[in-house]
Amino acid sequence: MTDLNTLTLFDARDKLRDGDVTSVELTEACLKAIEGAGDLNAFVHNTPEIAMEQAKAADARIAAGDAPAMCGLPLGIKDLFCTKGVPSQAASGILEGFTPQYESTVTQNLFDAGAVMLGKLNMDEFAMGSSNETSVYGNVTSPWRRGNDDAALTPGGSSGGSASAVAADLCLAATGTDTGGSIRQPAAFTGIVGIKPTYGRCSRWGIVAFASSLDQAGPMTKSVRDAAIMLEAMCGHDPKDSTSADLAVPNFEAMLTGDIKGKKIGIPKEYHMDGMPEEIEALWAEGREMLKAAGAEIVDISLPHTKYALPTYYVIAPAEASSNLARYDGVRFGHRATLAAGDGITEMYEKTRAEGFGDEVKRRVMVGTYVLSAGFYDAYYNRARKVRALIKKDFEDAFAAGIDAILTPATPSAAFGLGEMNDEDPVKMYLNDVFTVTVNLAGLPGISVPTGLDHQGLPLGLQLIGRPWEEGDLLNTAYALENAAGFVAKPGKWW
């Protein structure tokens, strides 16, 4: 059988169990695809030996009749996840040479379920970015192109390597992390599915921290069913993470009935942004009609504090980043600057951080340090925390009024070209998160589903936001939307 790397997790799982294919064959197909995709720059640390060893072990488990859902399925792992004995750099120069001697809880859960690791995926440095242009490994390129134009496009960020790899069929699925939209925005840009679960559903232990009250891991997959299969394997209570929820993990796949009759879908008026492209508005309207045709009730709602979400996020996230990134000092791990005669510990800190951090990380650390400083703590950080509580209450009020899920655009545009967002104005780039950051601030589950193409043939996604801890219900609504949209477009192979 050819093109095994193009299979979904669901199809591959069934073929493995039926004996039609082996994990070794699947893994070899993906490794071959990765070898031929250097132009995408999605994989940055290849682990073919580990992959083949895990694939052989998975085949043995399947033959013995001991095959969990993810057994034998080849995945890419975002470079933010610590993987034992494999470089884990968070795409930063400051972590050059760092090879952890422990496994993140999420990757351990996946390996326990029999998953195969093909390698580590490129990303924005410390997950700070919306275009995968801040990585020490260089830019990731999207497998998509605009019409007949061969300009390189962004796959989105920060999980750009994950998005590009899944869309280009280099792996069957990938892990991502989402602090302000870093799973959902790249998923929308590349025509795949990405879900950020409720804060606390997936353990953060062993994931390099950006903003600890916002970070959450999730799967990036080729379909909603795949997202349900992989999310269940990733979740679970972890005593090593104080924010991990001690809740049973349901069988998300079993909840995919596609029946959403009587569900109330909220449409927030505040998400009609000035200057939003007509195609995004039209897609949103189509999404409403699709869900209505599937039996859902469409309800106009208000989330009045939405307009404050971006400024609130860009105070809280840099503040937490400033605190988390203080540990990179050249003493304990990673890069250490070469010191001149007479340099002391202060000079070592300064030179190491100046050399190791990229411009975007430095920018956010400085903003975060500023808003946490004595004279500005109340004016910025405390005020942002209060506004965050109001944003969360907006959602609570909507759900209390009977809303089951909220439908919004996933991004304010289709993918843009690499280098098109002028570096002189970082705020332009930050506006890419306008529809996604509210979900992180409120700790809610959110999913991006590919639902159409723009006039240049690029994918567009819609976002569904669910009630806390009800990922199963959210995935089912997303499944109904996916079925109605019938999105099957794939990028033409140019790489």
N, C-alpha and C positions, 0 to 999 in steps of 0.2 A: 504493500500500500504506500502511495506517495503522499507527500505534503502532510505528514503526521503532525508537524508543528502548527498547522492551521486549525487543528481540532480545538473544540471548547473543552473545559474541564469535565463537563457532564458527559460528552460523547467519548472522550478518552477514558474516563472512569469505566463506562459501560463496556468499551472494547477491551480494556484490561481484564475486567471481570469475566468477560465471555471468552477470553483467550485468543481474541483476534489480533492482539498486538501485545508487545511486552514493554515494560518501562524502559528497558535498555534501548529498544528501537525508538521510542518516543524521545528519549533523552538525546540519542545520537542525531535525530532529525533537528532538534532545537540547537544543539551545539554546531551543526553544520550551517544552520541559518544565521547563527551569531557570527561565525567565521566570515560569512559573506556580507556582513552588515556594518563594517567598520565606519562607513560614511555617516551612519546615524549617531555613533559615539554613545550608544545607550549603555552597553556593558563596559565596566571599567576595571573590574577584578574578575577574571574568568576562573571558574573552579571545575574544570572538566573531570579531574580525578575524583573529587568529592562527589560530583554528580553521578559518575558511573558506578561508584561504590554504593551510593544510596539507591540507585536504580536496580542494581543486582539484589540488594537487600529487600527492596520493595517487591520484586518479582518472586522472591522466595516467600515473602509474607502472603502474597496473592495465591501462590500455589498451595500454601498451607491452609488457605481459607480464612486467614486473619488479615483482612484488608479494610482498614478504615476508609472513609470517603476520599481522602486526598492521597491515598497510597499509590505511589509510582508516578505522580503528576509533576512535571518539571516546571519550576517557578524561577523568577528573578527576584532578588532581595534588594530593596533600596539600601544604599550605602549608609543610611542612618541607623540601621539595625546592627548591633554588635553580633558578630558571628565568630565562634571559637576558632582560633588559628587562621583566620582570614582577615586581611586588612579591612578596617572599618574606619573610614576617614571623614565621614560626613561631608565629603567633597571639599575639604579644607586643607590648606597647606600646614596648618598648625597641628593637625593630627597625622602628618606624614610619618609612616613607619609604625603607627599604632596597630597592634594585632592583639585583640582581646583574648583572654584565656577563659572566657565564659560565653554563654549563649543567651541572647535576649529571650524573654519569656515567649514572645510571639513566634519567633523562629523555632524555638524548642517545641512549642505546641504543634507547629506545622510538621516538623521532622518526626515527632511522636506519631503523627497521623500518616506518616509514610511519604511526605512530600520530598521532592528532589531539588536541590539548590544548584542552578546553572552558573550562578555568579552574582556579583554585586552590581547594582545599577546606579548610573549617574544621577545627579540631583543638584539643586541649587545649594550653595555652601551653607551648612547648618540649617538647611530648609528655608533660607531667607531669599525669596524671589518668586516671580510669577512667570518666568520664561526660560528657566534653566540656562541663564547666561552668567551666573555668578560662580560656577563650579571651577575648582582648581584643575579639573580634568578637561576643561573646555566645554563649549556649547553642545547640547544634544540637539539633533535635527529631527523634525517631525517626518514621518514617512509620507505625509500628505503634501500635495502640491496644489497651487491655484491654477486651475484650467491647464493652459499650455505654458504657463510661466514656471521656470525652474528655480525661482528664488527660494532660498532656504527658509522654512517657517519654524516658529517655536512650537514645541509640543506642550507648552505650558510648564508651570512649576508649582511647587518645588519638586514634585515627583515626575519630572519630565522624562527621565530615563525609563521609569516604569511604564509610563503612558506610551512612549515611542516603541518600546520592546513588545508590549502586548498588541498594539495596533499593527506592528510589522510582523507579527507571528514569530518572534524570536523566542518566546516562551508562551506557555499556555495561560499564565496569569502572573501577577506580581504583587508584592507588598508595597504599600504607600503609607505616608503619614500626612495628616491634615491639621494644620494649625490655624489657617484662615481661608482654606479652600484648596490646599495643595494636593488633594486627591481629586476633588470634583472638577476644578478648572481644567487641569490637563486631560482628564477623562473626556470632558466636553470638547476640547480642542482636537482630540484624536479619534473621536467616534467610538469610545469604549464606555464601559460602566465603571463607576467608582463610588463606593459608599464609605462615608465617615460614620462610624457607629456612635452611640451615646457616649459621652465622656465617662470613662470608668469601665466600659464594656471590654476593652482590650487593655492588657497590662502595658504600662510604659516602661517597665523595668528592662534595662539593656538597650533602650533606644536613646540615642544622643539627644539631650534636651535642648529645645529652643525656648518655648514658653510653656511652662509646666501645667498651667491651669487651662491650656487650650489644646495642647498636642494630643492627637489620638491616631492610632494605626488603623488601617483598613485595607481591604482587597481592591485591586484594579484588574478587571476581568473582561472577557469578550461578551458576556451576557449577564442578565439579572440572576438566572439560575446558578451560574458559576459563582457570582458574588455571594449568594446564599450558602453554597457549599463551602466556600473558602472562609467566609466570615465565621461560620460555626466552629471551624478548626482553629481559628486564631483566638477566639474569645475564651473567657474563663477567669475565675477568681484567682488572684495572685497575692499571697501575703507579703511578697517583696515590694509591692506597690501599694502605698497607703490609700491611693485614690481608686483602687480596683474594687469593683462592686461584687459583693458576695451574692450573686444571683445565678440561678440555674440558666444554662444556655439552651434555648429551645432548638428543635430541628427546623431551621429556617427554610430548608428546601421543601419540607412537607407542608409548609404554610402557603406555597405558591399555587393557589387555585385559579388566580386570574379573576375571581368573582369579587367585584367591588360595588355591587348593587347596594344602594342606600348609604354609601360612604359619603361624608361631607368633605369636600375639597375646598380649602380657603384660597382666595386670590387676593393678595395684599395690594391695596391701591398704591402704597408707597414705593412699590417696585417698578412702577411706570416712571422710569428715569428720563430726565430731559436729555435729548440728544441720542437716545437709544436707537440703534438702527431699526429700520422698518421690518427687516427680516426677522429680527429677534422678537419684536412685537407680534408679527404674524405667526411665528412658530408658537409663541405662548398662547395665542388665541386658538391655534389648531390643537394644542395640547388640552386646553379646556374642553374643546368639542369632543376630542377622543375619549376623555374620561367621562364626559356626560353621556356619550353614546354607549359606554361600557356600564352605565347604570348609576354613576356617581352623581351626587348633587353638588353643583358649583355655587359657592357662597362668597360674596365679596366681603373682605375683612379689612381691618385696619391694624397696622403694627406701627403706631405713631412715632416710636423712637428710632426707627430705621435710619433716619438721616444722620443720626449721631454715631452709627455703628463703626464706620471707617475711622473717624478720629479717635474713638474710644479704643478700637483695636490697636491703632498705631501709637497709643500711649502704653497700654497694658503689655502688648507683646514685646516691644523693645525693653520695657522695664524688667520683665522676667528674663529676657535674653541677656541683659546687662549683668544680672545676678548669676545666671547659669554659666555664662561664658567667662566668669572671673576665674574659674578653675584652670583655664588654659594659660599657664604662666611659665612654661618651659622647665618646670621642676620635676613633675611627676611622670608625664608621658608626652609623646609627640615631639614636635619640633622644638629645638632650642637654638637661639641665635648664637653666632660666634662673637665672643666678647673681646674688646680691646683691653690692653693693659690698663689697670686702674678702674675698670668697670666693676660696679658692685651689683647687688641683687636688684636694685631699682632699675638700673640700665638693662639688666638681663630681661626683666619683665617687659620693659618698654620696647626693646629691640625685637624680642620674640613675638610679641603681639602685633607689632607693626609689620613684621615680615610674614607672619603666619596667617593673619586675617585679611580677607579681601575687602574692597571698598564698601560693598553693601553691608557686610557684617560690622565693619567699623562704624558706619553711619548709624546703624540701629543700636549698637552698644553705646555710642555717644548720646543719642536721643534718650535711651533708657536710663543712662546714668544721670542725665540732666533732670528728667521728670521725677527721679527718686531723690534728688539732692534736697538738702534741708529747706532751702527757700522756696522750692517749687512742688514739694511732695503733695501738699493739700490742693494747690491750684490745678495740678495735672493728674497725678496718679489717683488720689482719693476721689477726685471728681469723676474720673473715668470709671472707677469701681462702682460708684453710685449709679452712673448712667447704664453700666452693664446690668445692674440689678433691674433697672427699668425695662431694658430690652428683653431680658428674660421674662419679666412679668407680662409684657405684651404677648409673648407666645403662650404663657400659662393661661391668660385670659381667653385667648382664641381657642385653646384646647378645652378649657372649662365650658365654653359655649357650644361644645359638641363637634368642633372641627377635628377630623381624623388625620388629615395631612394638608400640607400647604404646597401649592404649585407656583414656581417662579422660574425665570430664566436662570441658567447656570452661569453664564458669562455675558458681559455687555457687548461682545463681538465674537466673530470667528477668530481662528489663530492669526496672529500678525507675523510679519517677517522678523527674523533675527536681526537685531540692530535697529529696528524701526522705532522702537520706543526710546526716545532721546534720553541719554544718561544724565543730561543736565537738569532734567526735571523728574526726579524719582517718583513724585506724586502721581504722574501719569500712569506709571506702572502699578502703583498701589490701587488705582481705581479698578483694576481687573478683579479685585476681591469684593467688589461692592455687593454682590448678591450672596456671597458665601460666608463672610465673616460673622454675620449675625448668628449663624448656626453654632459656630465655635463659642462665641460669647455666651450663648444660652445653654451650651452643653448638649445640644440635641442631635439626633441622627439625621443625616442628609445624604441623598443619593443623586448622582447625575446620570441621566439616561440619554443616549444618542437618539434624536428624533427627526433629524432632517439635515439637508445640505443648503448652504447659501448659494448665491448666484455664481460663485466661482468654484463650486463643487467641494467646499470645505464643510466638515461636520459641525453641527450645532447641537447643543444638549439642553434639556430642561432639568430643573432640580425639583425634587420632592423632599419636603421637610416633615419629619414624623414626630410623634409623641415620644418622650423619653422612655427608653427600654423596650419600645415596640418596633424593633427593627424588622421583625417578621411581618407585621402588618404593612410597614413601609415598603418592604421588598415586594409584597404582593401587589400593592398599588403600582409600584414601578414595573412589575411584570405585566400588569394590564396595559400600562402606557407603552411598554416595549412591544407588546403584541399588536397594539393598535397602530403604532408608528411603522412597524415593519422595516426598521432600518437594517439594511444588509450591505451598505456601501463599504468598500475596502480601498485603501490607497493603491494606486498603480505602482508596480515595483520599478524603481529607478536606481536604487542603491546597489 
